[in-house]
Amino acid sequence: MKVTVNGTISKDALKVILETQKAKSQIIDEFCKENKITSFYYKDSELEYIVEGKPNKPKIEVRTND
């Protein structure tokens, strides 16, 4: 997660900002997991977040006619 803050802020304000961004990143992670998205990029005025995961290996079933 990359968070950019311009200027000086208090510790309490920073804590609130980071908790909000943590909630956003959890929502993005859950959405990507549910929809099997392996690469996702999100950016707004406060948060830049990249999801990169390993693609799911397809299950292969082999049948033989004996």
N, CA, C and O atoms as a printed pandas DataFrame, in Angstrom:
     atom_number atom_name residue_name chain_id  residue_number  x_coord  y_coord  z_coord
0              1         N          MET        A               1    0.851   -1.163    0.000
1              2        CA          MET        A               1    0.000    0.000    0.000
2              3         C          MET        A               1    0.896    1.225    0.000
3              4         O          MET        A               1    1.902    1.273    0.709
4              5         N          LYS        A               2    0.524    2.215   -0.802
5              6        CA          LYS        A               2    1.281    3.456   -0.866
6              7         C          LYS        A               2    0.329    4.595   -0.509
7              8         O          LYS        A               2   -0.656    4.822   -1.212
8              9         N          VAL        A               3    0.615    5.306    0.570
9             10        CA          VAL        A               3   -0.210    6.428    1.014
10            11         C          VAL        A               3    0.638    7.682    0.984
11            12         O          VAL        A               3    1.744    7.705    1.526
12            13         N          THR        A               4    0.121    8.731    0.350
13            14        CA          THR        A               4    0.839    9.999    0.274
14            15         C          THR        A               4    0.057   11.055    1.050
15            16         O          THR        A               4   -1.131   11.265    0.806
16            17         N          VAL        A               5    0.730   11.712    1.980
17            18        CA          VAL        A               5    0.107   12.775    2.764
18            19         C          VAL        A               5    0.937   14.024    2.559
19            20         O          VAL        A               5    2.141   14.018    2.812
20            21         N          ASN        A               6    0.311   15.095    2.104
21            22        CA          ASN        A               6    0.996   16.365    1.905
22            23         C          ASN        A               6    0.795   17.239    3.135
23            24         O          ASN        A               6   -0.338   17.484    3.547
24            25         N          GLY        A               7    1.882   17.703    3.717
25            26        CA          GLY        A               7    1.783   18.583    4.879
26            27         C          GLY        A               7    2.033   17.831    6.172
27            28         O          GLY        A               7    2.411   16.660    6.159
28            29         N          THR        A               8    1.821   18.508    7.282
29            30        CA          THR        A               8    2.028   17.952    8.604
30            31         C          THR        A               8    0.681   17.638    9.227
31            32         O          THR        A               8   -0.231   18.465    9.217
32            33         N          ILE        A               9    0.564   16.423    9.775
33            34        CA          ILE        A               9   -0.682   16.044   10.429
34            35         C          ILE        A               9   -0.372   15.409   11.773
35            36         O          ILE        A               9    0.752   14.978   12.030
36            37         N          SER        A              10   -1.383   15.360   12.622
37            38        CA          SER        A              10   -1.187   14.776   13.955
38            39         C          SER        A              10   -1.171   13.252   13.868
39            40         O          SER        A              10   -1.583   12.663   12.869
40            41         N          LYS        A              11   -0.688   12.637   14.931
41            42        CA          LYS        A              11   -0.643   11.178   14.985
42            43         C          LYS        A              11   -2.041   10.577   14.913
43            44         O          LYS        A              11   -2.249    9.551   14.264
44            45         N          ASP        A              12   -3.001   11.219   15.581
45            46        CA          ASP        A              12   -4.379   10.714   15.573
46            47         C          ASP        A              12   -4.976   10.772   14.177
47            48         O          ASP        A              12   -5.654    9.836   13.752
48            49         N          ALA        A              13   -4.730   11.865   13.461
49            50        CA          ALA        A              13   -5.247   11.994   12.099
50            51         C          ALA        A              13   -4.610   10.950   11.189
51            52         O          ALA        A              13   -5.287   10.360   10.348
52            53         N          LEU        A              14   -3.319   10.723   11.355
53            54        CA          LEU        A              14   -2.624    9.718   10.557
54            55         C          LEU        A              14   -3.179    8.326   10.835
55            56         O          LEU        A              14   -3.348    7.522    9.918
56            57         N          LYS        A              15   -3.459    8.050   12.093
57            58        CA          LYS        A              15   -4.027    6.752   12.473
58            59         C          LYS        A              15   -5.382    6.533   11.812
59            60         O          LYS        A              15   -5.659    5.436   11.327
60            61         N          VAL        A              16   -6.231    7.558   11.784
61            62        CA          VAL        A              16   -7.542    7.467   11.151
62            63         C          VAL        A              16   -7.399    7.246    9.647
63            64         O          VAL        A              16   -8.115    6.426    9.072
64            65         N          ILE        A              17   -6.491    7.962    9.016
65            66        CA          ILE        A              17   -6.263    7.818    7.572
66            67         C          ILE        A              17   -5.820    6.393    7.243
67            68         O          ILE        A              17   -6.332    5.781    6.306
68            69         N          LEU        A              18   -4.867    5.869    8.015
69            70        CA          LEU        A              18   -4.359    4.529    7.747
70            71         C          LEU        A              18   -5.407    3.450    7.993
71            72         O          LEU        A              18   -5.455    2.460    7.262
72            73         N          GLU        A              19   -6.241    3.625    9.002
73            74        CA          GLU        A              19   -7.322    2.655    9.250
74            75         C          GLU        A              19   -8.327    2.656    8.099
75            76         O          GLU        A              19   -8.816    1.600    7.701
76            77         N          THR        A              20   -8.636    3.847    7.561
77            78        CA          THR        A              20   -9.557    3.951    6.425
78            79         C          THR        A              20   -8.969    3.257    5.202
79            80         O          THR        A              20   -9.668    2.530    4.496
80            81         N          GLN        A              21   -7.684    3.484    4.955
81            82        CA          GLN        A              21   -7.038    2.872    3.800
82            83         C          GLN        A              21   -6.923    1.361    3.969
83            84         O          GLN        A              21   -7.013    0.615    2.994
84            85         N          LYS        A              22   -6.726    0.914    5.196
85            86        CA          LYS        A              22   -6.662   -0.520    5.473
86            87         C          LYS        A              22   -8.010   -1.162    5.155
87            88         O          LYS        A              22   -8.058   -2.258    4.596
88            89         N          ALA        A              23   -9.097   -0.492    5.505
89            90        CA          ALA        A              23  -10.431   -1.012    5.207
90            91         C          ALA        A              23  -10.644   -1.096    3.700
91            92         O          ALA        A              23  -11.197   -2.079    3.209
92            93         N          LYS        A              24  -10.207   -0.069    2.956
93            94        CA          LYS        A              24  -10.333   -0.081    1.493
94            95         C          LYS        A              24   -9.556   -1.247    0.892
95            96         O          LYS        A              24  -10.054   -1.947    0.010
96            97         N          SER        A              25   -8.332   -1.450    1.377
97            98        CA          SER        A              25   -7.500   -2.518    0.813
98            99         C          SER        A              25   -8.090   -3.894    1.123
99           100         O          SER        A              25   -7.964   -4.809    0.309
100          101         N          GLN        A              26   -8.727   -4.058    2.275
101          102        CA          GLN        A              26   -9.365   -5.334    2.606
102          103         C          GLN        A              26  -10.545   -5.610    1.680
103          104         O          GLN        A              26  -10.743   -6.747    1.254
104          105         N          ILE        A              27  -11.326   -4.585    1.367
105          106        CA          ILE        A              27  -12.451   -4.735    0.444
106          107         C          ILE        A              27  -11.952   -5.132   -0.937
107          108         O          ILE        A              27  -12.530   -6.008   -1.580
108          109         N          ILE        A              28  -10.876   -4.487   -1.397
109          110        CA          ILE        A              28  -10.302   -4.805   -2.707
110          111         C          ILE        A              28   -9.795   -6.244   -2.717
111          112         O          ILE        A              28  -10.048   -6.983   -3.668
112          113         N          ASP        A              29   -9.078   -6.649   -1.661
113          114        CA          ASP        A              29   -8.552   -8.010   -1.580
114          115         C          ASP        A              29   -9.676   -9.052   -1.612
115          116         O          ASP        A              29   -9.568  -10.061   -2.308
116          117         N          GLU        A              30  -10.755   -8.806   -0.857
117          118        CA          GLU        A              30  -11.887   -9.733   -0.829
118          119         C          GLU        A              30  -12.548   -9.835   -2.203
119          120         O          GLU        A              30  -12.892  -10.931   -2.647
120          121         N          PHE        A              31  -12.724   -8.701   -2.872
121          122        CA          PHE        A              31  -13.340   -8.690   -4.197
122          123         C          PHE        A              31  -12.497   -9.478   -5.190
123          124         O          PHE        A              31  -13.022  -10.272   -5.971
124          125         N          CYS        A              32  -11.187   -9.254   -5.156
125          126        CA          CYS        A              32  -10.287   -9.959   -6.082
126          127         C          CYS        A              32  -10.293  -11.462   -5.808
127          128         O          CYS        A              32  -10.253  -12.267   -6.738
128          129         N          LYS        A              33  -10.343  -11.833   -4.541
129          130        CA          LYS        A              33  -10.350  -13.248   -4.192
130          131         C          LYS        A              33  -11.652  -13.914   -4.643
131          132         O          LYS        A              33  -11.625  -15.006   -5.212
132          133         N          GLU        A              34  -12.786  -13.263   -4.393
133          134        CA          GLU        A              34  -14.089  -13.814   -4.777
134          135         C          GLU        A              34  -14.234  -13.951   -6.283
135          136         O          GLU        A              34  -14.848  -14.903   -6.766
136          137         N          ASN        A              35  -13.674  -13.006   -7.026
137          138        CA          ASN        A              35  -13.813  -13.003   -8.484
138          139         C          ASN        A              35  -12.590  -13.546   -9.208
139          140         O          ASN        A              35  -12.480  -13.440  -10.430
140          141         N          LYS        A              36  -11.668  -14.132   -8.438
141          142        CA          LYS        A              36  -10.459  -14.760   -8.978
142          143         C          LYS        A              36   -9.653  -13.816   -9.876
143          144         O          LYS        A              36   -9.168  -14.202  -10.940
144          145         N          ILE        A              37   -9.529  -12.578   -9.417
145          146        CA          ILE        A              37   -8.746  -11.569  -10.131
146          147         C          ILE        A              37   -7.320  -11.626   -9.586
147          148         O          ILE        A              37   -7.111  -11.480   -8.382
148          149         N          THR        A              38   -6.344  -11.836  -10.462
149          150        CA          THR        A              38   -4.963  -11.976  -10.004
150          151         C          THR        A              38   -4.170  -10.679  -10.098
151          152         O          THR        A              38   -3.111  -10.563   -9.481
152          153         N          SER        A              39   -4.657   -9.703  -10.855
153          154        CA          SER        A              39   -3.949   -8.439  -10.982
154          155         C          SER        A              39   -4.968   -7.298  -10.983
155          156         O          SER        A              39   -5.899   -7.292  -11.789
156          157         N          PHE        A              40   -4.788   -6.333  -10.075
157          158        CA          PHE        A              40   -5.742   -5.235   -9.944
158          159         C          PHE        A              40   -4.992   -3.992   -9.482
159          160         O          PHE        A              40   -4.115   -4.079   -8.623
160          161         N          TYR        A              41   -5.331   -2.842  -10.047
161          162        CA          TYR        A              41   -4.702   -1.575   -9.683
162          163         C          TYR        A              41   -5.788   -0.582   -9.308
163          164         O          TYR        A              41   -6.736   -0.380  -10.066
164          165         N          TYR        A              42   -5.654    0.044   -8.134
165          166        CA          TYR        A              42   -6.626    1.031   -7.661
166          167         C          TYR        A              42   -5.880    2.280   -7.231
167          168         O          TYR        A              42   -4.856    2.202   -6.552
168          169         N          LYS        A              43   -6.401    3.432   -7.631
169          170        CA          LYS        A              43   -5.777    4.688   -7.215
170          171         C          LYS        A              43   -6.864    5.746   -7.060
171          172         O          LYS        A              43   -7.696    5.939   -7.946
172          173         N          ASP        A              44   -6.840    6.427   -5.918
173          174        CA          ASP        A              44   -7.677    7.607   -5.733
174          175         C          ASP        A              44   -6.801    8.705   -5.142
175          176         O          ASP        A              44   -5.576    8.591   -5.171
176          177         N          SER        A              45   -7.387    9.743   -4.620
177          178        CA          SER        A              45   -6.589   10.869   -4.129
178          179         C          SER        A              45   -5.800   10.523   -2.868
179          180         O          SER        A              45   -4.876   11.250   -2.502
180          181         N          GLU        A              46   -6.153    9.419   -2.195
181          182        CA          GLU        A              46   -5.479    9.072   -0.949
182          183         C          GLU        A              46   -4.710    7.755   -0.999
183          184         O          GLU        A              46   -3.745    7.568   -0.258
184          185         N          LEU        A              47   -5.136    6.845   -1.870
185          186        CA          LEU        A              47   -4.584    5.494   -1.822
186          187         C          LEU        A              47   -4.206    4.989   -3.201
187          188         O          LEU        A              47   -4.956    5.154   -4.164
188          189         N          GLU        A              48   -3.048    4.378   -3.287
189          190        CA          GLU        A              48   -2.625    3.680   -4.500
190          191         C          GLU        A              48   -2.359    2.245   -4.063
191          192         O          GLU        A              48   -1.503    2.003   -3.213
192          193         N          TYR        A              49   -3.085    1.295   -4.639
193          194        CA          TYR        A              49   -3.023   -0.086   -4.166
194          195         C          TYR        A              49   -2.947   -1.037   -5.347
195          196         O          TYR        A              49   -3.720   -0.920   -6.298
196          197         N          ILE        A              50   -2.011   -1.982   -5.288
197          198        CA          ILE        A              50   -1.828   -2.946   -6.364
198          199         C          ILE        A              50   -1.972   -4.345   -5.791
199          200         O          ILE        A              50   -1.349   -4.687   -4.785
200          201         N          VAL        A              51   -2.805   -5.151   -6.446
201          202        CA          VAL        A              51   -2.958   -6.553   -6.072
202          203         C          VAL        A              51   -2.299   -7.378   -7.158
203          204         O          VAL        A              51   -2.647   -7.265   -8.333
204          205         N          GLU        A              52   -1.358   -8.196   -6.768
205          206        CA          GLU        A              52   -0.720   -9.104   -7.716
206          207         C          GLU        A              52   -0.623  -10.461   -7.051
207          208         O          GLU        A              52   -0.015  -10.612   -5.991
208          209         N          GLY        A              53   -1.228  -11.436   -7.687
209          210        CA          GLY        A              53   -1.202  -12.774   -7.124
210          211         C          GLY        A              53   -0.844  -13.789   -8.171
211          212         O          GLY        A              53   -0.706  -13.475   -9.353
212          213         N          LYS        A              54   -0.698  -15.004   -7.721
213          214        CA          LYS        A              54   -0.401  -16.086   -8.636
214          215         C          LYS        A              54   -1.706  -16.554   -9.272
215          216         O          LYS        A              54   -2.720  -16.678   -8.585
216          217         N          PRO        A              55   -1.689  -16.811  -10.557
217          218        CA          PRO        A              55   -2.906  -17.330  -11.186
218          219         C          PRO        A              55   -3.228  -18.716  -10.643
219          220         O          PRO        A              55   -2.334  -19.509  -10.349
220          221         N          ASN        A              56   -4.512  -18.987  -10.520
221          222        CA          ASN        A              56   -4.942  -20.289  -10.036
222          223         C          ASN        A              56   -4.628  -21.356  -11.071
223          224         O          ASN        A              56   -4.878  -21.176  -12.262
224          225         N          LYS        A              57   -4.083  -22.459  -10.606
225          226        CA          LYS        A              57   -3.801  -23.560  -11.521
226          227         C          LYS        A              57   -5.112  -24.277  -11.819
227          228         O          LYS        A              57   -5.853  -24.623  -10.899
228          229         N          PRO        A              58   -5.399  -24.498  -13.084
229          230        CA          PRO        A              58   -6.639  -25.215  -13.402
230          231         C          PRO        A              58   -6.533  -26.675  -12.987
231          232         O          PRO        A              58   -5.464  -27.282  -13.054
232          233         N          LYS        A              59   -7.656  -27.220  -12.561
233          234        CA          LYS        A              59   -7.690  -28.628  -12.204
234          235         C          LYS        A              59   -7.872  -29.425  -13.488
235          236         O          LYS        A              59   -8.763  -29.140  -14.289
236          237         N          ILE        A              60   -7.031  -30.409  -13.669
237          238        CA          ILE        A              60   -7.082  -31.219  -14.878
238          239         C          ILE        A              60   -7.449  -32.636  -14.480
239          240         O          ILE        A              60   -6.816  -33.244  -13.617
240          241         N          GLU        A              61   -8.470  -33.141  -15.119
241          242        CA          GLU        A              61   -8.886  -34.512  -14.877
242          243         C          GLU        A              61   -8.576  -35.337  -16.107
243          244         O          GLU        A              61   -8.973  -34.978  -17.215
244          245         N          VAL        A              62   -7.873  -36.434  -15.923
245          246        CA          VAL        A              62   -7.500  -37.297  -17.033
246          247         C          VAL        A              62   -8.296  -38.577  -16.930
247          248         O          VAL        A              62   -8.285  -39.249  -15.899
248          249         N          ARG        A              63   -8.997  -38.913  -18.021
249          250        CA          ARG        A              63   -9.784  -40.143  -18.055
250          251         C          ARG        A              63   -9.205  -41.069  -19.133
251          252         O          ARG        A              63   -8.831  -40.636  -20.222
252          253         N          THR        A              64   -9.149  -42.317  -18.797
253          254        CA          THR        A              64   -8.693  -43.304  -19.780
254          255         C          THR        A              64   -9.812  -44.299  -20.026
255          256         O          THR        A              64  -10.563  -44.636  -19.111
256          257         N          ASN        A              65   -9.921  -44.761  -21.234
257          258        CA          ASN        A              65  -10.934  -45.752  -21.591
258          259         C          ASN        A              65  -10.302  -47.114  -21.587
259          260         O          ASN        A              65   -9.760  -47.547  -22.605
260          261         N          ASP        A              66  -10.356  -47.801  -20.471
261          262        CA          ASP        A              66   -9.773  -49.134  -20.388
262          263         C          ASP        A              66  -10.816  -50.190  -20.599
263          264         O          ASP        A              66  -10.505  -51.381  -20.563
